[in-house]
Amino acid sequence: MNKLLKSILLSSLLLTLGSTIASADVMKGQKLFTKKLKKDCNMTGARMASKHSQDEWEVINDSGALEKEIKKICPKIKNIKEKYLPHYYDFFYEYANDSGNIPSCS
């Protein structure tokens, strides 16, 4: 009985974490940046992501100021869909100036 309960709890935890982690995507963020923001930003995604370190992007995102920061860096951008923000964040975080990662094409 005890093993069954532990297995059920562990499965529930893994499903919860898995769905949270899968909710955003670095590659989707890169594609969205290229399609929706690159022209108005007048810079590559790599250059945009390198505006901050991973810790800085994390603080910006956690404080709910990601959209404001994007508009600050790219003043020509007027509207950003809320549903895209998690993907933009994952992309910016993955390729931040201290990450050592370089996007394949931006």
RODRENSE-883902 format. One record per residue (C-alpha): x, z, y; residue number from 0. Coordinates in steps of 0.25 Angstrom, whole numbers. Layout:
REM residues N
[[X; Z; Y]; NUM],
...
This chain:
REM residues 106
[[0; 0; 0]; 0],
[[11; 4; 10]; 1],
[[19; -9; 7]; 2],
[[6; -17; 9]; 3],
[[4; -11; 22]; 4],
[[18; -13; 27]; 5],
[[17; -28; 22]; 6],
[[5; -30; 30]; 7],
[[10; -23; 43]; 8],
[[23; -31; 42]; 9],
[[16; -44; 40]; 10],
[[7; -41; 52]; 11],
[[19; -38; 61]; 12],
[[26; -51; 56]; 13],
[[14; -59; 59]; 14],
[[12; -53; 73]; 15],
[[27; -55; 77]; 16],
[[27; -69; 71]; 17],
[[15; -73; 79]; 18],
[[21; -67; 92]; 19],
[[34; -74; 90]; 20],
[[28; -87; 87]; 21],
[[20; -87; 99]; 22],
[[31; -94; 108]; 23],
[[41; -104; 105]; 24],
[[55; -108; 111]; 25],
[[53; -123; 108]; 26],
[[39; -123; 113]; 27],
[[44; -117; 126]; 28],
[[55; -127; 128]; 29],
[[45; -138; 126]; 30],
[[35; -132; 135]; 31],
[[46; -130; 146]; 32],
[[51; -145; 144]; 33],
[[36; -150; 145]; 34],
[[30; -141; 155]; 35],
[[41; -135; 164]; 36],
[[54; -143; 164]; 37],
[[50; -153; 174]; 38],
[[45; -143; 184]; 39],
[[57; -134; 182]; 40],
[[66; -145; 183]; 41],
[[76; -138; 173]; 42],
[[78; -138; 158]; 43],
[[72; -128; 149]; 44],
[[86; -122; 146]; 45],
[[89; -121; 161]; 46],
[[75; -114; 163]; 47],
[[78; -104; 152]; 48],
[[92; -101; 157]; 49],
[[86; -95; 170]; 50],
[[85; -82; 163]; 51],
[[91; -74; 151]; 52],
[[83; -71; 139]; 53],
[[81; -56; 144]; 54],
[[76; -62; 158]; 55],
[[66; -71; 151]; 56],
[[61; -60; 142]; 57],
[[59; -51; 154]; 58],
[[52; -62; 162]; 59],
[[43; -66; 150]; 60],
[[40; -51; 147]; 61],
[[36; -48; 161]; 62],
[[26; -60; 161]; 63],
[[34; -68; 172]; 64],
[[38; -80; 164]; 65],
[[29; -89; 171]; 66],
[[33; -84; 184]; 67],
[[48; -86; 181]; 68],
[[46; -100; 176]; 69],
[[39; -103; 189]; 70],
[[50; -96; 197]; 71],
[[61; -105; 190]; 72],
[[52; -117; 191]; 73],
[[44; -116; 204]; 74],
[[37; -130; 201]; 75],
[[30; -125; 189]; 76],
[[15; -121; 193]; 77],
[[8; -118; 179]; 78],
[[14; -112; 166]; 79],
[[4; -111; 155]; 80],
[[4; -96; 150]; 81],
[[4; -100; 135]; 82],
[[18; -107; 137]; 83],
[[25; -95; 143]; 84],
[[29; -89; 129]; 85],
[[36; -102; 125]; 86],
[[43; -104; 139]; 87],
[[48; -89; 137]; 88],
[[53; -92; 123]; 89],
[[60; -104; 128]; 90],
[[66; -98; 140]; 91],
[[71; -85; 132]; 92],
[[77; -94; 121]; 93],
[[85; -102; 131]; 94],
[[88; -91; 141]; 95],
[[102; -91; 148]; 96],
[[107; -80; 139]; 97],
[[101; -86; 126]; 98],
[[112; -96; 122]; 99],
[[102; -106; 118]; 100],
[[100; -120; 124]; 101],
[[87; -128; 122]; 102],
[[89; -141; 114]; 103],
[[82; -148; 125]; 104],
[[75; -144; 138]; 105],
